[in-house]
Amino acid sequence: MLDARLIGRVCGHSEGPTLICVVGIHGNEPAGVHAVRRVLAALSGREQRVEGSLVALAGNMAALRVGRRFVDRDLNRAWTPERLERLLAAGGAGGSVEDREQLELLEDLEGVLRRAPGPVFALDLHTTSGPGGIFSVFTDALPHRAFALDLPIPMVFGLEELVDGTLLNLLSEKGVVALTVETGQHDEPAAVDRAEAAIWIALVSAGLLSERDVPEVIEARRMLRRASSQLPRALEMRYRRDVTDGDRFVMNPGYRNFQPVRAGDHVATDARGDVVVAERGRLLMPLYQEQGEDGFFLVREFSGFWMGLSRVMRTIGLSRVAFWLPGVKRVAGSVDEVVVDKRIARVFARQLFHLLGFRQLEESGTSLVMRRRRFDRRGDPEGGAASTLLGTSRDPL
């Protein structure tokens, strides 16, 4: 399927933003590969209208060749700085297939970030094993949210609090305005069309092309609106059912993404018996494939009013108030982390801190550890061009 990790590059007539498309980080999700090839072909001859650069990179080439989610380990669960430092120290010697894939992809990403003269955007394209899956996932800093809002599909908040080590999380922490888009079921032909639509919209949103130079974007928006017309616009993550070795987790058949469920519904079985849902909501990404660490997610929709309120609260700087609230203590040596005593802060502590631009790092007993999101506004002093992924100026690997 692929001869090189760099699928293609479009360099515009002038410097500007950079859009990185990462596709196939799971090898049984080739829709993004086909979609980005279509876009690259369609852009041939339009380079003079482009400001900045589009770079398309394949994720797990070894897994793409065999059509499996991964060969030895999930490539989208180990992008923590600690894990990357260990990989660099080992140099890939004697490691797994995914160790080598990760090192090569890291090198290419580092190279793109170092050369980028302006802001960097990233689109990470995926598909799901269950039907009906079209939505975006992002870390909820305001520039990321604005990028997601341009795609007329459901927006899912809070995945990074439940799943550690994704490429999305790492890119976001380093100043890249990053967005993951799930475009449908793995082998669904429409998943390729929706992935292509997402790329066209992202090119305009990131500022590489003006809308008048992209007639495709009109049909792209229309297609995504049709696909999402019966779905909520905004949802928050409530629960993740993880799958471990020996768990014998099996999802009950017939569930779709965003299917409503009630507390007590029996949705799967495992080694201990029935797996039931603890609260009402909607199922997301039910596991219908051999590999995977996520049995299902539970999400719940919320009103767009809260998105508007949080934008206002952050824009006027109310996040500073969080450090003075009752039951809140700043973590020693940190300017952004707090410990929240839930016995004092009482109800809705987590939701309030989400509104103020914090994410949950840890929950233990009566305490929540929350951290203010970096790059919450484009004007933040830390913003601008992205740093390297390890926060260093090391040479390419």
QUICORRA-V95880 format. One record per helix or strand of 2 or more residues. SS is the DSSP state (~ for helix, > for strand). FROM is the first residue (numbers start at 1). TO is the last residue. If there is no record, write none. Layout:
ss->{SS/SS}
from->{FROM/FROM}
to->{TO/TO}
This chain:
ss->{>/>/~/~/>/~/~/~/>/>/~/>/~/~/>/~/~/~/>/>/>/>/>/>/>/~/~/>/>/~/~/>/>}
from->{6/14/31/47/51/61/81/97/120/134/142/154/159/167/177/189/211/216/234/250/260/266/273/281/294/304/318/328/337/342/349/358/367}
to->{11/23/43/49/58/66/90/115/128/138/149/157/161/173/185/206/213/228/242/251/261/270/276/284/301/315/324/330/341/345/355/364/372}
